Amino acid sequence: MEVAWLFLLIVACGSRVGADGSDHRYKEGDHVPLYANKVGPFHNPSETYRFYDLPFCSPGHVTEKKEALGEVLNGDRLVDAPYELNFREEKQAKSLCRRTLSEGDVGKLRDAVSKDYYFQMYYDDLPLWGFLGRIEKNKLDSSESKYLLFKHIHFEILYNDDRVIEINVQTDPNLSVDITDDKEVGVEFSYSVSWKKTEIPFEKRMEKYSKTSFMPHHLEIHWFSIINSCVTVLLLTGFLATILMRVLKNDFVKYSHDEENVEDQEETGWKYIHGDVFRFPKNKSLFSAVIGSGTQLLALTIFIFLLALVGVFYPYNRGALFTALLVIYALTSGIAGYTATSFYIQLEGNNWVRNLLLTGCLFCGPLFLTFCFLNTVAIVYSATAALPFGTILVILLIWALVTSPLLVLGGVAGKNSTTEFQAPCHTTKYPREIPQLPWYRGTIPQMVMAGFLPFSAIYIELYYIFASVWGHKIYTIYSILFIVFIILIIVTAFITVALTYFQLAAEDHEWWWRSVLCGGSTGIFILFYCIYYYRARSDMSGFMQTSFFFGYMSCICYGFFLMLGTVGFRASLLFVQHIYQSIKCE
């Protein structure tokens, strides 16, 4: 295990973003690193290609930058850019290269311009973007368009003393070449550089990218929407809580009165099924695996939020989130093993090894199959999202040397734990028959009711998250997101408890799986929101982008289902144990 921990430490340390050995201080004329990253359709963020896949001016030998694990997972493929932007050296109309574009090159560039292709570069670890060209509509005939390729780029760079603070890219439509027709075109690519002094300190140079997210002009509306949503949800929750507490109080008074006066009176309601309510669920191995995986995902989410709140995921910290997800998921696998196995033993399960294998595959299995399919699609498209063999090997080594051993250790610890299931009432030998219930007390209607209220607490925030993950917005307001997450957990727990009570009051004692399904139903609502977002709120298109969007979002929604299902069950279990401890069970 020491080898496993050392290996993971090397991976985590090696993932420091932008670690090129530079202290970001330069003298006049010094070389400042400029890397070209990728190109791709603006509306398809997952469909990106290597910079030199298009017929740009390229040096004789293309040098690739060594990238950390998180950067590769993020689809970054940095190479030396053809431009020379030495520190404080101004250039005017510097010729980059002369090139004759063949008919094939013209067709490829015209297709790129028609799809709003953009390029991304990094200058001294500062991101910059620009479009390859533009479409000029004919004012007299709107059906005719002219495709223009920009042949000149102007870099405007701001500096403070010996440090680069900001860089902007400008293109001039007047300095462009017409690539509308399929014919050879001769073009001279050029660029210019201007430097301006600024008083912005180096420590605040990344604030520009934070302000371009949803701050400050959207922030007030954002806060108002979140507060409005939270107040509405909390009022509804409080209203239901008050009703539930009053009903429970009346039940306790009634049952205590029945016990004192009429011992042989026929019991009704949730007390009537006290001999069945703690009967263990069917498929206890799968049930325990769901609880174990959900607990691990809950721990993973909390750790990610802690890192976000302390400022680890600042804008364009390339690959930091992917690295954190991979490392923390590996380290928390012991939680899944311990929780699943210990609970399985409490449910009097016998084959704990099979249960442990099921726990390890329950979330990783669908995720791995999805990754294999999407990586194959990316390879076919020659996109940067296709992971190289070395990266896949590193991920497999992390799984083999860290995730699996910790899962087994957690399982062994769970098996040896002496905790017994705490049931206030004895379970009868034969289960009672569940009475005929109206349709709205069925599983699917209850799941719809359970998922609606938690989803209403987060749906406003979902748009901002989707615009960041599947667009070019930047999300930095982690404090709001954390508040929304806490409210989501509270509302999910309460609504599941309320529905569990009404289920028991109807003398339906099969509440174990129902509490998981009701708690996790918010994940299904998020999946339906994905469909709405794709069709109504985004301009994504094409097989690759559609596959990536629905493939990975399905995995995320499945993860939410497991996590919130676990929250719903744990809350319901505490509630059921509490109410049956408060009455006399014979």
N, C-alpha and C positions, 0 to 999 in steps of 0.2 A: 504493500500500500504506500510505502514511502516513495517508491518510484512513480506511482500514479500522482501523488500530490506534487512531486517535483515537476513532472511533465505538465500538469495543469498550470502550475505557477509560471513555467516558461512561456506557455501559450498566452496567459493573461498579461505577463510583463511585455511580451513581444507585440502585444496588440495596441501599444500606445500610439495614438494617431499622430501623423505628421512628424514622427521621430526621424528626422533626416540629419541629426547632428548639428543643426544650425541653431544659434542663439538669436536669430532674426536681427542681427546687427550687421550693418554693411558700411563700407567706405565708398566714396564716389568711384564709379567704374567697376565695382565688384559685381560678379555674376550672382543674380538672384534666381533661385530655381523656379522654372515655369514648366508645369506638366500639363499636357493635354490628356483629358480623361476619357470622354465618350461623346457620341453623337446619337440622336434618336428623335422620334416624333414627340413633339411637345406634349400631346395629349395621352401618350402611352408611356408612362414613366418606367415600366418594367422592360420595355422594348428598346434597349440601348445597344449600340455597337461600338467597336473600337474606332478611335479617331481616324486612323489611317485606312479604314475600310472604304472611305470615300476618297476620290482622287485629289487629295490636297498636296501641297508642296511638302515633301518628306525628305529628311536627311538621308544620306547614304546608308547609315546604320542606325536603326531605331533602338534606343536604350530604354528598357522598361524599368520602372521604379519598383524596388522591393516593397511589397505590400503586406500589411498585417492580416490576420485571419478575418477580422471584422470587415475590413475594406473589400476583401475578395467576396465575402458573402453579400456585401452591399452592391456588388456589380461594378466596382471601380477597377479600371485597368489603366493606370497612369503610365504615360510614356513622355519622353522629352518632346517639348513643343518646338516647332521650327523657328519661333520668334526669339530674338535676343533683347531682353529688357534689363540691361545692366543698370545698376543703381544710379539715379540722377543723370542718366545719359538721354538727352532728348534726340529724337529722330524725326525727320520729315520725309514722307514718301519714300521710305526705304524699300527697295525692291526685294521681294522674297524669292521669287522664281518666275521664269517664263515657261508656260506649259501649253501644249496643244492638246485640247480635250477631244478624244475620239467620239464617235457617235454613241458608243456604249457609255462613255463617261458622262456625256451630256444627258443621256436618258436617265442615268443613275442620279445625277445631281438635280435634274428637273423633278424626278419623283420625290427626292428629299425635300425640295422647296415646296412642292404641293402638299406634303404632309407636315409642314411647319417644323422641319428638323432644326434642332438647336445643338450647339456645342458647349461643352463644359470644360473649363481649365482650372488649375490651381496655381496661383502666383504667391509664393512665400506663405503657403497654406491658406490663402484667401481665395474663395471661389469666385469665378466669373463666368458669365454666360453670354451668348450671342446667337442670333439666327443666321443661317447660311444665306438666305435670300428672302425675296418676297414676291407675291403675285400682284401684278398691276392690272386692274380691271380696265377694259376699254370703256370710256365714258359714253361713246355713241352706241356700242353694241356690248351689252353686259355678258353675252355668251362667250365673247372672245377675251382671252387673258394673255398677258405677257409674263413669262417667268424670268425673273432677274436674279443673278447670282452676284452676291457682294464680292468684290475683288480687293477691297481695301478695308482694313480694320484700324481704328484709332484707339490706343490705350491711354487713358488718363489716370495717372497714379498720384496719390497723395502720400506725403511722407512727413515725419516728425523727427528732426535731428537725424539719427542714423537708422531709422526703422521705417518699414513700409506700413502704412495705416489703412489705405483703401485703394481699390482699383476698379475702374469702370471701363466698359467696352462700348464703343460707338461705331456705327456703320453708316456710310453715306450712300443713299440710293442713286445719287448721281454718278458714283464710282462703282458701276455694276456692269455686268455683261449679260446680254440676252441669250438665254438657252432654250427658247421656245421651240425652235426647229431642230430636227434630227440631222445635224451636220457638224463637221469639225469646227471647233472654235479655238482660236488662239487667245490666251489671256495672260496678263502679267499680274500676279498677286503681289500686294505691297502692304505696308503697315507704317504707322507713325506712333510716336510716343511723346507725351508731355508730362512734366512733373510739376506738382504744386505743393507748397508748404501748408501744413495744417497744424492746429494746436491740439487736436484730439490725441490723448495719450495712448500708448501702445496697449495698455490694459483694457481699453474700451473700444478697440477696433472691431470686435465681433458684435457690438451692440447694434450696429447698422442692420445686421441680418435678423436680429431679434425684433427690431422695430418693423421690419417688412412682413412680419407674420400676421398677427391680428392685433397689433399694438401700434400706436395708441388709439387710432380712430375707431377700431372695432371693439376695443376693450370694454368701454362703458356699456355698449349694447350687449356684449358677451356676458358681463357680470350681471346685468339686469335680467337677461334671459335665464341664466343659471339660477339666480336667486328666486325668480318667479317660478321656475320649475320646481325648485327644492321646497319652497313654501307650500305650493300646491300639493306635492307628494307628502310632505310632513303633516299637513292638515288632514289629508285623507287617512294617513297612517294613524294619526292621533285619534281621529274619529272612530276608526275600526278598533283601535286598542281600547278606547273607553267602552265601546259596546261589548267587546270580548271580556273585559274585566268585570263588567256588571253581570253578564250572563254567567260567568264562572262563579262569581260571588253567590248568585242565586242558586246555582247548582250545588255549591258546597253547603249552603244553608239547608237546602231541600234534602240532600243525602244524609247530613248529620241528624236532621229531624226524623227521617225514616229509620235510621239506625236506633234512635232512642225509643221510638214509639211502636213501630210495627216491623219487627224483625223478619217476619215471613212475607212482607209485602213484595210483590214482584218488582224487580229493578227495571228501570228504563234508561235510555240515553247511554252516555259513554261509560257509566259505571257498570252497566249490564255486561259489557264485553271485557271486564278486567281480567278474565281468565284467558283471553285471546290476544290482547293488545301487545303483549311482549313475545308472541310467537314469532320465531325467527323467519326472515323472508325466504322466498324461493330463490334459487341461484345465488346462494350466499357467497360463493367464491367471486362471482362477477360483481356482486354488490360491494364486497370488501375492496375489490380492485378499483371500483369507481370512487369509493371514499378515499382510498390511498392516493390515487392520481389527482383527485380534486384538491386534497390537502396540499400536495406538492405544488400544484399550479397556484394555489392561494398564497403559499409561502414565496414562490417565485415572483408573483405580482407585487407583493409587499416589498420585497428586496429591491425590485426595479424602481418602485416609487421612491424608496429611500435614496437610491443613487441619483434619481432625477431631482429630488428636492435639494440635495447637496451640490447640484450643479455639474454632475458628470456629463450629462447629455446636452452640452451647449451646442448651438447651431453649427452644423458642418463639422462636428467631431466625427469624422468619417468612420463608420463601422463600429462605434462604441456601443450602440444599443444591441447590435447583433452579437458582439463579443460577450456582453454582459448576459444576454439571454442564454447563450450556449454554456457559459461557465457556471452561471447560477443554477440552471436546470440540472447540470451534471452534479453539482454539489448538493442539491436538495433531493436527489433521488433516494437518499437514505430515509428521508421523511416519508416518502411514498411506501417504501418497503416496510418500515416499522409500523406505520398506521394501518396498512392493509392487512399485514400478517397478524398483528395483535388483535385487530377487530375480528378477523377470520377465526382466530383461536377462541375469542369470546363467544362467537356464534357456534362454537362446538364443531368447527370444521376439522377435517382429518388430513387432507392433502394440501399442506401449506406450501409445498414447493411449486405445485401447479398454480396455486393462487399467486405466488410471487412472480412466476413467469407471465401470468395474465396481467398483473399490475405493470410489469415492465413494458408490455406490448400494447397496452390499452390506448395510450396516447401516442407513443413513439411509432407504433405500427402504421396507423393511418397517415401520420406525418411523413414517415419514410416513403411509403408508397406514393404519396402526393409529390414529394420531392423528386423521386425517380422519374415520374411522368413529366413533370415540369422541366426538369433538367434535360431530359431527352428532347423536349420541344425547343428549349433554348439552344441546344446543340444543332438541331436541324436549321434553326434560324441564324446560327453563328452569332448569337447575342452574347453580351458580356455577362448575362445572368447565368450562363452555363459555367458551373464550377469546374476548375481544373482537377485532374486526378489527385494531385498532391493535397489539395484542400479537402477533398472527400476522404482521403486517407487519414488526415489529421482528425477529422470529425469522428471517423470510425475508431481511431485510437483513443480519443477522449471517451467514447462510449464504452470501449472494451476495458480501459485502464482506470476509469473513474466512475462513470455512471453505473455500470453493472456491479463492480465490487461494492460500492456504497449501497446499492439496492439490496444485495445479498446480506451485507452486514446489518442493515436496517431490518431485514426480514428475520434474521437469526435473533436479533435483540427483541423483536416483537414476539417471536415464538416463545422465548424464555421469560417474557414478562408474566407476572403472576396476577395481573389485573383480571377480575372476573366481571361479567356483565351484571350491572346493578339493576335488577328488576324488582320493583316494590311489590308486585303481585305474582303469585304462582300461576304458571300456565297449565291449562287443562290438557287432558290427553287428546281429546278430539276437538277440532275447531267448530265453532258455532257457524250456522248457515247465515250468510249475509242476506238481509232482506232486499226485496226488489226496490231499486232506487230510481228516481226520475232521471231523465237523460242529462240534465245539467249537472248532475253529481258524478258523471262519468269522468274518466281520466282526461280525455282531450278537452272538454269544456273547462275542467278545473285548471288544466295547463294554460289555456288561453287567458283565464282570469288571473292566474298567478304571474304570468309573464308580462301582462299589460302594464301594471303599476310600476315595477322596476324599470321597464323599458322607457316609460314616460319620464323617468327621472334622468335618463342619460341620452335621450335621442337628440337633444340640442347639441350636446358635446360631440356626438358621433360625427356630425358633419365636419367639424373642425379637425377631428382626428383623421377622417377619411381624406380630407383635402390635403393633409400633411403627408400621410402614408402613400396615397394614390394620386398625388398631385405635386405641385411645386411650392406649396405653402410651408411655412415653418411653424412648428408647435413648440412654444416655450412656456406656456402658462401651466406648469405642472401642479401648482397649488390648487387651482380650480379643479383640475382633473382628479386630484387626490380627494378633494371634498366630495366630488361626484361619486367616486369609487366607494367611499365610506357610506354615503347615503344609499348607494346600490346594495351594499352588503346588508345594511340595516333593514331596508324595505323588503329585500328578498327574504330575510329571516322572518320578518313579521308576517308577511302575506302567506308564507308557507305554514307558519304556526296557526294562523287563523283558519286556513283551509283544512289543516289537519284536525283542528278542533271540530269543525263542522262535519268532517268525515266521521270522526268517532261518535259524535252526537247522533249521527244517522245509523249507528251500530255497524259501521264498516270498519273492521279491525285491520285490514290490509293497507296500512299507512306507510310502510317502510319505503317501498319503491315509489309510491305516489308522492311522497315528500321530495324525493330526488328529482322526479320528473317535473314536479311543479316548480321547484327551486331553479332547475336548469332551463326551464322553458324560455327564459329571457334570451338565451343563446339562439333559439329558433327565431325569435323576433328580430334579433340582430341580422340573422341570415336573410330574412325577408327585406330588411332595410338595405342590405347589400344589393339585392336585385333592384330596388327602387333607386338607389344611388347610381348604379351603373346605367340604368335606362334614362333617368330624369335629371341627374345632377352632374354627370360627367360626359366627356366626349371620347371616352376610350373606345377603341375598335380593334378589329383584327383578332385572329385565333390565338396568337401568343399572349397578348395582353389580357384577353378574356379568360384564358386558361389560368394565367397567374393570379388574376383578381379573384376568381371564384374558387380556385384551388386552395390558395393560402387563406382566404377569408373563411372557407368551410372549416379548415383546421382550427382557426382562431375561434369561430363560433362553437365548435365542438369542445375546445378548451374551456370556453365560458360555461358551456352546459355542465361539464364535469365539476368545475370550480363552484358555481352557484348551486348546483345540485347538492354538493357536499355541505355548503352553508345551510341550505334549506333543511337537509336531514339532521344536521347537528342541532339546529335550533329546535326542530320538532321533537327530537329525542329528549332534550333538556325539558321541554314543555310537558311532554307526556309523562316523563318520570316525576316531574314536580306535582302534577295534578293527581296522579295515582298514589303518591306518597301522602297526600293531604286527606285521603279518605280511608276508611277501613275496608280492606280487601280480605275476603274469607275464601 
